[in-house]
Amino acid sequence: IERLLTRGRNKEALAEARHVDTYYLLEIADIFCEHDQETDAEQLVMERSQQTQNENLLEWLQKRYQDRGDNAGALTLACRLFSTPSGDTIERYREIRQLAELSNQWANVQPELLASVKQSDNIALQIEIALEEGQPQEALTLLQSQQEQKDEKFGPYGSDLFNIGIEVAKAVEATEPLEAITIYQNYVE
């Protein structure tokens, strides 16, 4: 592919690159960029990202969009990353919020994200988001809903919520001191 690009045979290089295994695709895309073929590189990665849930491809594209100041494109890719199997994290949520606020779209994007998180039943992330958004009472309610599912080996609220329970207790100490004490006691026990 590099030899084809060096010889100016860009269409042939792009055709060959489409047959490359996904694992090597970003290396090939970088070769296209080295030969000032950024548009072809992005097209190649975008096409492949439509066929697979490979997070590396989406992250590469998102970075490219952000580098050139395309916040709307970066936001779309960040939302796609959030919907990947391991993509729904509080860090990605914050990143999406930041990108959406830059383009004044947070009011539209946030309800979709929250619906997605609730549908996935990711209670830990729901609690983290509630804390992030200044809703300690919502976080407390979510945490309490998990108390019956505890496995003492993994803490009072299960392994997924092991450290989050302490964060909820800290957040509600001023407004719900008895609930905070109960959470702390559950950890002590």
N, C-alpha and C positions, 0 to 999 in steps of 0.2 A: 504494500500500500504506500509506504514511504517512497519507494522507487517510482511508482506511478505519479505521485504528487510532485516529486522532483522534476519529472519529465512533463509536467503540465497536463497530465491525463486525469483530470479531476473526476470526471464522470465514471471512468473505469475504477478509480480508487474508491469512490463512493459505493459502486456496485459490489466490489470485493468486500468492503467494510460491512455491508449488510449481512454477510455470511459469517462474520466473526462471532465467536461465543460471547455471551453477555459478560462473562468474567473479564474479558480483555477489551471490552468496548471502550471504556474510558481511556485506556492507553491509546487506542486508535484515535479517539476523539482529540486527545492532546496532540497527536501527530498532525491531524488536520489543522489544529490551531497554530502549530508551529509553522505551517505552510500558508498562513493567512487565509484559511478556509473555515473561519468560525461558524459561518452560516451552515455549511455542510455538516460540521461537527454537531451543532445543536440539532439540526434536522435528524441526523443519525441517532442521537441519544433520545430525542423526543419520540421518534418512531418506536424504538425499542422499549421505552418506558410505557408505551401504550400496551405492549404485549406482556409485560411482566410487572410485578410489584417490587422490583429491585430498588431499595431505598438509596443506594449509592448513585444510581442514575438520576433520580429525582433531586437528590442533594446537589449533584454537579450542576444540573440545570438551574436550580434555584440560586446557587451562587453566581452563575453567569448572569441571570436576570438581575440580581441585586447589584452586581458590579457595574452594570450599565444603567442602573437607576430605574429599572422597570419593576416598580413595587407591586403593581397589579398582577403581573406574571409571576413574580416571586411569591405573592400571597396564594395564588392558585396552586402552585407547586407545594407550598408549605401545607396547605389544606389536604392535598393528595397524600403527602407524607404522613400527616396526622391519621389518615384512615388506613395506613398500612398496618399489618399485624403487630408490629412492635413500635409503631410510630406515635401512639397516643400517650404522650408524656407531658408533664407540667412544663418542661422546658420548651417543647414545641408549641404548647398552648400560649406561652408568653411570647414566643417568636411570632406566632400568627397574630396575636393581639397587637404587637408592635407594628407589623406590616400593615394590618388593617387600619390602625389609627393613622398611619402615614397617608393612606388614601381615603380616609374618612368612611370606611366601610365596616367598622367594628360593630355598629348597631345591627347590621345585616348578618355578619359572619358569626357573632357570638351565639345567637340562638341555634344555629345549625351545628356548631361545635358541641354545645351542651346537649342537644338532642342525640348527637352521635355518641357522646360519652355515656349518656343514660341508657342508650340502646345496647351498648357493649357490656353493661353491668360492671364496669370498672369502678368499684366503690372507692378504692384508694385515690384514684384520679379525681373523682367527684368531690371527695373531701378536700384534696389539695386545691382544687379550683375554688371551692367555697371559701377556704381560708384566704386564697389569693384575692378573691373579689370582696373580701371584708364581710363575709356572711358566716360568722362563727356558729350561730344557732343552727344553720343548715348543716354545717360540718358536724356538729354535735348530734343532730338527729340521724345523720347517715352513719356515724360511728356507733351510736346506740343500736341501730338496726342490725349491726353485725355481732353484737355481744353474745347472742345465743349460739352463734356458729363458732365460738372460740374453741381452740384446742390448746390446753394449758402448756403443751410443749412449745407452742409458737406464740405465746402471749395471750392476753385476754380477748383480743379481737381477731386473731388469726395472723398468719405470717405476712400476708399482704399489707396489713395495717399495723404492723408491730411498732414502728416509730411514729406513725401519723397520730396515734392516740395521744401521745404526749404533746404533740403540737396543738391538737384540739383542746386538750386540758389547759395549756398555756393561754390559748386564745379566749377561753371562756372563764378564766379565773375571776375577772372583775365583774362580769355580768351574771354568771352562774357558778358561784364558788362551791356549792354543794356538789354539783355535777362534776366539777373539776376534781374535787377531793375523791369522789367515787371512782373516777378514771384512774387517778394516782393509786388509790387503794387496790384496784384491780391489777395494776402492774406489780405492786408490792406482793400481793398474794401469788 
